[in-house]
């Protein structure tokens, strides 16, 4: 059997397909978005009337392979990754991700796993390796198998900005002033963030806290950490929710890393821990009936957090130290995933705003690229609001795997301001400071490259190299302002 056939015929799946039909009938669903995630984190797919659920669940739908690269042309007018002669992928829905959209209860969404076409001359029906979401599921399963069930749970801190629309429909500044943690500025966006929270809870996001950050219109609304794949799905869902709320309030939900200089950029810090055991708990958020499959509302709780310090030491657990060592070892290549756009590096170059630039670690030390933010977890900081979370989680798992297998030692935690420590003579590796440099670091790192298996590495590098080259070949306002009157 092919991977596709095995997936469709997996034990218990037929029953879940029937359960989705019951939800469709119960909730009055008329239309379903079948979606997967492209190399840049964009949500793509097709919409199909709900009466065809069983047929799509069995056979999937077809879409050009190039959809995994946003069907983009490079600067030489070639389709990135796959040409027009390529076959079409087959996307098979994952029933457990079925959920009603709270802003139009006639519509639901379901995530899909992608496969090679059934008629391909080589590897027909195999997993499509340019499917970032499917890759994460498989990489995480391999990690658990090799490390006695050890699994990643993580949360993220998704900063983004709410911008006003000008008369031309383009951004016209932030809705609020850049006053960090200011409740009055938070209050000004209250109708917006309460609507985001309402929709988020309806789609399984356990919202826990929020605040106004220190850029115009910048909010951070956090949801509970969980198993890696579900956290990535929830961040993807959160972005869709923000986009919908922006439409309702005639605003722009801006996920661009740094639209304004002189104020902080939008990061997406990842708080990471590895666990043994635990059980899945369904949170209903007060619904009389769940507006989707129970797995969408599940959170893994309990078990053993291997990142907790031992009773005899304040240091993180041995596994945690190895994982920190693995991340520091591969931080250059990881930066190509976590800081994935040309604009990402505006965040690193705008000095004095706490952006992580150096490969070191400490406790609550924001001058380091990694910090132990609380007992039992550490915060990976070299990641911003444009991140593809599936690629990031897979890459971090590979760094963890290498750190554990090689027993990598991260050294002593840095308690000083790292900039002052460097002035005193400390030698610390610096992160790549441009997308081009980061991509070079990725190309030289076989461990992190393995998080982009098969065609994914080719597609990602093609897409991002082209992005970098297009930037280098573009004449900007900066060029004109600096060189127009330079001579004579």
C-alpha positions in Angstrom: 0.0 0.0 0.0 1.1 3.6 -0.7 1.4 6.1 2.1 -1.8 7.7 0.9 -3.7 4.4 1.0 -2.3 3.6 4.4 -3.3 7.0 5.7 -6.9 6.8 4.4 -7.3 3.3 5.8 -5.7 4.0 9.2 -7.4 2.3 12.2 -10.2 4.5 13.5 -10.2 7.0 10.7 -13.5 5.7 9.1 -15.2 6.2 12.5 -13.9 9.8 12.7 -15.1 10.5 9.2 -18.6 9.4 10.4 -18.3 11.6 13.4 -17.5 14.6 11.2 -20.7 13.9 9.2 -22.7 13.9 12.4 -21.1 17.3 13.3 -21.9 18.6 9.8 -25.6 17.7 10.3 -25.7 18.9 13.9 -24.2 22.3 13.2 -25.8 22.9 9.9 -22.5 23.2 8.0 -22.9 23.9 4.3 -19.4 24.5 3.1 -15.9 23.3 4.2 -12.4 24.9 3.7 -9.9 22.1 3.1 -6.6 23.8 3.9 -2.9 23.1 4.2 0.1 25.4 4.8 2.6 26.6 2.2 6.4 27.0 2.7 5.9 30.6 3.9 3.1 29.7 6.4 0.3 30.9 4.1 -2.9 28.9 4.3 -4.0 27.5 0.9 -6.5 24.9 -0.3 -10.0 24.6 -1.7 -13.6 25.0 -0.6 -16.2 22.3 -1.2 -19.9 22.0 -0.3 -20.4 19.8 2.8 -22.4 17.1 1.0 -19.2 15.9 -0.6 -17.4 15.3 2.7 -17.3 11.5 2.5 -15.9 11.6 -1.1 -13.2 14.2 -0.2 -12.3 12.3 3.0 -11.7 9.1 1.0 -10.2 10.5 -2.2 -9.0 14.0 -1.3 -8.7 16.8 -3.7 -6.0 17.7 -6.2 -4.1 21.0 -6.4 -0.9 21.9 -8.2 2.3 21.0 -6.4 3.4 24.6 -6.7 0.7 25.6 -4.2 3.2 24.6 -1.5 5.3 27.5 -2.8 2.4 29.9 -3.1 2.4 29.3 -6.9 5.2 31.9 -7.1 7.4 32.9 -9.9 11.1 33.7 -9.2 12.7 36.8 -10.7 13.6 34.8 -13.8 9.9 34.0 -14.4 10.2 30.3 -13.4 7.7 28.7 -11.1 9.4 28.0 -7.7 9.7 24.4 -6.9 7.5 22.9 -9.6 6.9 23.8 -13.2 3.6 23.8 -15.1 4.4 20.3 -16.3 4.4 18.9 -12.8 1.6 16.6 -11.5 -0.9 17.7 -8.8 -0.7 16.8 -5.2 -3.5 14.9 -3.4 -4.7 16.5 -0.1 -6.4 14.2 2.4 -8.4 15.9 5.2 -7.5 15.1 8.9 -11.0 14.6 10.4 -9.8 15.4 13.9 -9.1 19.0 12.9 -12.7 19.7 11.7 -14.1 22.9 13.3 -16.9 25.4 12.6 -16.0 29.0 11.8 -17.6 31.2 14.4 -18.0 34.2 12.1 -20.1 32.2 9.6 -21.5 29.1 11.2 -22.4 27.7 7.8 -18.7 27.1 7.1 -16.1 24.8 8.7 -12.4 24.2 8.1 -10.3 21.1 8.2 -6.5 20.7 7.9 -5.1 18.3 5.3 -2.1 16.1 4.8 -0.5 16.2 1.3 0.7 13.3 -0.9 2.2 12.8 -4.3 -0.2 12.1 -7.1 -1.5 8.6 -7.4 -0.3 8.4 -11.1 3.3 9.6 -10.5 5.8 7.3 -12.3 8.0 7.4 -9.1 6.8 7.2 -5.5 3.1 7.4 -6.4 0.9 8.3 -3.3 4.0 8.9 -1.1 4.0 11.7 1.5 4.6 15.0 -0.2 7.8 16.3 1.3 7.0 19.9 0.6 4.1 19.6 3.0 5.5 21.4 6.1 2.6 20.3 8.4 2.9 16.6 7.4 6.7 16.8 7.8 6.4 18.1 11.4 4.0 15.2 12.3 6.5 12.7 11.0 9.6 14.3 12.4 8.0 14.6 15.8 6.9 10.9 15.7 10.5 9.9 14.8 11.8 12.0 17.7 9.4 10.3 20.1 10.4 6.9 18.8 14.1 7.6 19.2 13.8 9.2 22.6 11.6 6.8 24.5 8.3 8.8 24.0 9.8 12.2 24.7 7.7 14.8 23.0 7.8 18.6 22.4 5.2 20.8 24.0 5.5 24.5 23.3 3.8 27.8 23.4 4.3 30.9 21.3 4.0 34.6 21.9 2.4 35.9 18.7 3.0 39.7 18.5 1.3 41.5 15.6 0.1 45.1 14.8 -3.4 46.5 14.2 -3.1 49.2 11.6 -5.5 51.8 10.3 -6.5 51.9 6.7 -5.9 55.1 4.7 -8.3 56.4 2.0 -6.4 54.2 -0.5 -6.8 51.1 1.6 -3.1 51.0 2.5 -1.7 51.2 6.0 -2.0 54.5 7.7 -0.2 54.0 11.0 -1.1 52.0 14.1 -4.5 52.2 15.8 -2.8 53.1 19.1 0.3 54.8 20.4 3.5 52.9 21.1 3.1 52.7 24.9 4.2 49.4 26.2 1.9 47.7 28.7 -0.4 50.7 28.7 -3.9 49.7 29.7 -5.5 52.7 28.2 -4.0 51.8 24.8 -5.0 48.2 25.3 -8.5 49.5 26.1 -8.6 51.4 22.8 -8.4 48.1 21.0 -10.8 46.3 23.4 -13.5 45.6 20.8 -10.9 44.1 18.5 -9.2 41.9 21.0 -12.4 40.7 22.7 -13.7 39.6 19.2 -10.4 37.8 18.6 -10.7 36.0 21.9 -14.3 35.1 21.3 -13.5 33.5 17.9 -10.3 31.9 19.3 -12.2 30.1 22.1 -14.8 29.0 19.7 -12.0 27.3 17.7 -10.2 25.6 20.6 -7.6 28.2 21.6 -7.4 28.5 25.4 -6.6 32.3 25.6 -4.6 33.0 28.7 -3.3 36.6 28.7 -2.6 39.6 26.6 -1.1 43.1 26.6 -0.3 46.1 24.5 3.3 46.0 23.3 5.6 48.9 22.5 4.9 49.5 18.8 1.9 51.3 17.3 -1.2 49.1 17.5 0.9 46.1 18.7 -0.8 43.5 20.7 0.3 40.1 22.1 -2.5 37.7 22.9 -1.3 34.3 24.2 -2.9 30.9 24.2 -2.1 27.8 26.3 0.9 25.7 25.2 0.4 22.2 24.0 1.7 19.4 21.8 3.8 20.8 19.0 1.5 20.1 16.0 -1.6 21.5 17.8 0.3 24.6 18.8 1.3 25.2 15.2 -2.3 24.6 14.0 -3.6 27.1 16.6 -1.1 29.8 15.6 -2.2 29.3 12.0 -5.9 29.5 13.1 -5.1 32.6 15.2 -3.7 34.4 12.2 -6.9 33.5 10.2 -9.0 34.8 13.1 -7.1 38.1 13.2 -7.5 38.6 9.5 -11.3 38.1 9.8 -11.6 40.5 12.7 -9.6 43.1 10.7 -12.2 42.8 7.9 -15.0 43.3 10.4 -13.4 46.5 11.9 -11.9 47.8 8.6 -8.4 47.5 9.9 -5.3 45.7 8.8 -4.0 42.8 10.8 -0.2 43.2 10.2 2.1 40.2 10.7 5.0 41.9 9.0 7.9 41.8 11.3 9.0 45.4 11.3 6.8 47.9 9.6 8.1 50.8 11.7 11.7 51.8 12.6 12.5 53.1 16.0 10.0 50.9 17.8 10.0 47.2 18.6 9.3 44.7 15.9 6.8 41.8 16.2 8.4 38.7 17.5 7.0 35.2 18.1 9.1 33.8 21.0 8.8 30.0 21.4 8.7 28.6 25.0 9.9 25.0 24.8 9.9 21.9 26.9 10.2 18.1 26.5 7.8 15.8 28.3 7.2 12.1 29.0 3.6 10.9 29.4 0.6 13.0 30.1 -3.1 12.7 29.0 -5.3 14.6 26.6 -8.0 16.8 28.3 -10.9 18.3 26.3 -11.7 21.9 27.1 -15.3 22.9 26.1 -15.0 26.6 26.9 -18.7 26.6 28.0 -20.1 25.2 24.7 -23.3 23.2 25.1 -22.0 21.2 22.1 -18.5 21.4 20.7 -18.4 23.2 17.4 -16.0 20.7 16.0 -14.2 17.5 16.7 -13.1 16.9 20.3 -9.4 16.7 19.3 -9.5 20.4 18.2 -10.3 21.3 21.8 -7.8 18.9 23.4 -4.7 19.9 25.4 -2.1 17.5 26.7 -1.6 17.9 30.5 0.4 16.2 33.2 3.3 13.9 32.7 7.0 14.5 33.5 8.6 17.7 32.3 12.3 16.8 31.7 13.3 20.5 31.6 12.6 21.1 35.3 15.7 21.5 37.5 16.7 18.8 39.9 16.2 19.2 43.6 20.0 19.6 44.1 20.6 22.2 41.4 19.0 25.4 40.1 20.2 24.5 36.6 17.7 23.1 34.1 17.5 19.4 33.8 20.2 17.5 31.9 18.0 17.0 28.9 17.2 20.7 28.8 20.9 21.6 29.0 21.6 19.3 26.1 18.7 20.9 24.1 20.0 24.4 24.8 23.4 23.2 23.7 21.9 21.9 20.5 20.1 25.1 19.7 23.2 27.2 20.3 25.2 24.8 18.1 22.8 25.3 15.3 21.5 28.8 15.9 22.9 30.2 12.6 20.9 27.8 10.5 17.8 28.0 12.8 17.8 31.8 12.2 17.1 31.1 8.5 13.8 29.5 9.6 12.9 31.7 12.5 13.9 35.0 10.8 12.7 34.0 7.3 12.3 37.3 5.5 14.5 40.3 4.4 12.4 42.4 6.8 13.2 40.1 9.7 16.7 41.5 9.9 15.5 45.0 10.4 14.5 43.7 13.8 18.0 42.6 14.5 19.7 45.8 13.2 17.4 48.3 15.1 19.6 48.4 18.2 18.5 48.9 21.8 15.2 47.1 21.4 16.0 43.7 23.0 16.2 41.8 19.8 18.3 38.6 20.2 21.6 39.0 18.3 24.0 36.7 20.2 24.1 32.9 20.7 24.1 32.6 24.4 21.7 31.7 27.2 20.8 32.8 30.7 18.0 33.2 33.2 15.5 36.0 32.4 18.3 37.6 30.4 16.9 39.2 27.3 20.3 40.1 25.9 20.7 36.4 25.1 19.2 34.4 22.2 17.8 31.9 24.7 16.6 32.5 28.2 15.2 30.3 30.9 11.9 32.1 31.2 10.6 30.0 34.0 11.5 26.7 35.7 10.7 23.9 33.2 11.0 25.8 30.0 13.2 28.0 27.9 12.4 30.7 25.5 13.8 30.7 22.0 14.0 34.3 20.9 15.4 34.4 17.4 12.0 34.0 15.8 9.5 36.6 14.6 5.9 37.1 13.5 6.4 35.9 9.9 7.6 32.4 11.0 6.2 29.2 9.5 5.6 27.5 12.8 5.7 24.0 11.4 9.2 24.5 9.9 10.4 26.1 13.1 9.1 23.3 15.4 10.7 20.6 13.1 14.0 22.5 13.0 14.1 22.9 16.8 13.3 19.1 17.2 16.4 18.4 15.0 18.5 20.7 17.1 17.2 19.0 20.3 17.9 15.6 18.9 21.5 16.5 18.0 22.0 18.1 21.4 20.8 15.0 23.3 22.6 12.5 21.1 25.9 14.4 21.3 25.5 15.4 24.9 26.2 19.1 24.0 27.0 21.4 26.9 25.8 25.0 26.5 28.3 26.3 29.1 27.4 28.4 32.1 24.4 30.7 32.0 25.2 34.4 31.4 23.9 36.6 34.3 25.5 39.8 33.0 24.2 42.1 30.3 25.7 40.3 27.4 26.9 43.5 25.7 28.8 44.5 28.8 30.2 40.9 29.1 31.5 41.1 25.5 33.1 44.5 26.2 34.9 42.7 29.1 36.3 40.1 26.7 33.6 37.3 26.4 33.6 35.7 23.0 30.1 34.9 21.7 28.9 33.9 18.3 26.6 36.4 16.5 23.5 35.5 14.7 23.4 35.9 10.9 22.5 39.6 10.2 20.9 39.2 6.8 18.7 36.7 5.1 21.5 35.8 2.7 23.9 35.0 5.4 21.3 33.0 7.3 20.6 30.9 4.2 24.3 30.2 3.8 24.4 29.0 7.4 21.4 26.7 6.7 23.1 25.3 3.5 26.1 24.3 5.6 24.1 22.7 8.4 23.1 19.1 7.7 21.2 18.7 11.0 18.8 21.6 10.4 18.6 20.8 6.7 17.1 17.4 7.7 14.1 19.3 9.1 13.4 20.2 5.5 13.4 16.7 4.0 13.1 15.7 0.3 11.7 18.5 -1.9 11.1 20.8 1.1 14.7 22.0 1.3 14.8 22.7 -2.5 11.6 24.6 -2.4 12.4 26.6 0.7 15.9 27.6 -0.5 14.7 28.4 -4.0 11.9 30.6 -2.6 14.1 32.4 0.0 17.2 32.8 -2.2 15.0 34.4 -4.8 13.5 36.7 -2.2 17.0 37.8 -1.2 18.2 38.3 -4.7 15.1 40.3 -5.6 15.8 42.5 -2.6 19.4 43.0 -3.7 18.4 43.9 -7.2 15.7 46.5 -6.1 16.3 50.2 -6.2 14.6 51.7 -3.1 13.8 55.1 -1.7 16.9 54.7 0.5 19.1 54.5 -2.6 17.6 57.6 -4.1 17.8 59.6 -0.9 21.5 58.7 -0.4 22.9 58.7 -3.9 20.8 61.0 -6.1 22.7 64.1 -5.3 25.9 62.5 -4.2 27.9 63.9 -7.1 29.3 66.2 -8.4 
